[in-house]
């Protein structure tokens, strides 16, 4: 696995009362396909990792207006949810 990227949050987060993307990491999924591992950090400090397949990642990049994965840092979890839903409809 690659190393995680964690930089200062951008201002895409809506409030400080919701989870935001705190790091992104490239990972290997089933059969060696690439996936993006998104770490969400909650206001309480808890964290969870969400794997995104290439289609979900593409939707997330579009929704966030990001051209590089590092630009996702600070983005609200709601865009992650929306990207996954859009990719699997």
N, C-alpha and C positions, 0 to 999 in steps of 0.2 A: 504494500500500500504506500501511497505517497504521503508526504507530510501535510498536515493541516495548514490552511491559510487562515489567519485570524488578524484582522486589522481593525482600526477604529470604525465603529458603526457609522454608516451613512445616515441620512435623516429620512429614510423611507418609512421607518417605523411610525405608526399612527399614534400610539400612546406608550407610556412606560408600564402599562398594566397588561401587556400581552407579550407572548413569546416572539423572539426575533431570531433571525439567522445569525449565529455568532462565529461559525467557521464552516468552511467547505473543504472537501477532500475528494480526490479521485480514488475510486475503488474498483475492484474487479467483481463482477457479478457472475451469475450462472454462465457456464461455457466460455468464460473469459471476456464477456462483453463488459464494456466500461459503464460505470454508474457514478453519479455524484452523491457523495455522502454529506448531507446537510445536518449540522448540529444546531438545534433550536435551544435557546436558553430562555427560561421562564423568569418572571420578575422575582420569584422566590430563590433563584439561583440554580434550580434544577435544570437538567439538560436531557435531551433525547436526540438520537441520531435517526434521520429519515433518509433511506436510500431512494434516489430518483433515477428512473430509467431515462434513456436518451430523449424520448418524446416528452416526458414530464419536465426534464431539464430545459428543453427548447421552449416549452410553454412558459416556464418560470422566467427564463431570460427575457422573453418578449414582454411578459406582464410587468416585470421589474424595470424594463427599459435598460437592461444591462448588456454590455458587449463583452465583458469578461466576468468569470465566475466570482472574482474577488469583489466585484461591485454589488454582489448579493448580500454582503455583510450588513446587518442592520435592518434588512427587509423583514416585514411582518410575516408571521407564520401563515396568515390568511392567503397570501399569494402562493405559498407552497401548496396549500389545500386546493386552491383554484386551479393551479397548474396540473395537479394530479387528476382532478376531476375532468378537466378539458382533454387531457391526454387519453383518457380511458372511456370516453363517451362514444 
